[in-house]
Structures are given as structure tokens and as C-alpha cells.
Amino acid sequence: MSRHGHRTIVSLGLCVAFLGTMVSVARADTKQDIIDRMAKRLEAINKEKDAGRIGETFDGLVAAVKAQYLEDKDLKQLLADENADRKAFYELVAKELDTTVETVALSAGRRNFRVAKPEHWLKPKDRPWIQKKDLGDS
């Protein structure tokens, strides 16, 4: 194959990759898309909460209670996927309500603290992890 032919193939490949990226960016997830993905993960999220490996943070996200738990690649991916969807959901809700993403996230965090089981771990702002039963203001 000539050098020109090779460059043409590489250029076409790059164009296809670029267009594929643009299409995926242009197709924004709906709230229902996000809710559906989160529902599929809910059992795994609850299992990890019940095991004490993850908990809810004040700002509406989930995190590993101990850094060593992030050595588990599946758990790390579960947290990354869940938090990406939560953030995207908060952005959509904030647009609908004409408010900030931070306001929506903090409201979700308060709700998640309120509905947490007594043995679940919570991460209040500027405080260490604590189980809900030991929070005092639950």
C-alpha cells in the first residue's frame, strides 16, 4: 500500500472515531436513562453499604469508607459509575428547578442521610465517617 493510501485510511479512521464521539456527546442521557442504570446497580450498592464498605456523603455521593476498599477494582468501578450518574442526574434536576447542582446534591445528601439504615456509614461535611446510629442528630 502506498504511503498516501495508508494516510487516507488513518485519516478516515480518525474521522469515524471523531464523529462517533460527537454523536455520543450530542445524545444526552434522559433522567429515565440515568434512573434505569442506577436501579440496575441498586442491589450492589445496598450490598456494599450493608457490608460497611461504602457509605453516603453529605454532598449526595457514595464513597469507600476506607481507602483500602478501593483496591477492589469492581467496587471502585461501581462507585465511579454510581457517582457519574448521580452527578448527571443532579445536573438535570438543577436545570429543571433553575437552581445550582450543589443545591440539588446537598439536598440529596440530606435525604440519603435521613433514609440510611442505623448501621450504614455516613460522611458529614468536615467530619470523619460515622455510622448513622452514632450520629446523634439522626
C-alpha positions, 0 to 999 in steps of 0.5 A: 500500500502506498504511503498516501493510501495508508494516510487516507485510511488513518485519516478516515479512521480518525474521522469515524472515531471523531464523529462517533464521539460527537454523536455520543456527546450530542445524545444526552442521557434522559433522567429515565436513562440515568434512573434505569442504570442506577436501579440496575446497580441498586442491589450492589450498592445496598450490598456494599453499604450493608457490608460497611464498605461504602457509605453516603456523603453529605454532598449526595455521593457514595464513597469507600469508607476506607481507602483500602476498599478501593483496591477492589477494582469492581467496587471502585468501578461501581462507585465511579459509575454510581457517582457519574450518574448521580452527578448527571442526574443532579445536573438535570434536576438543577436545570429543571428547578433553575437552581445550582447542582450543589443545591440539588446534591446537598439536598440529596445528601440530606435525604440519603442521610435521613433514609440510611439504615442505623448501621450504614456509614455516613460522611458529614461535611468536615467530619470523619465517617460515622455510622448513622446510629452514632450520629446523634442528630439522626 
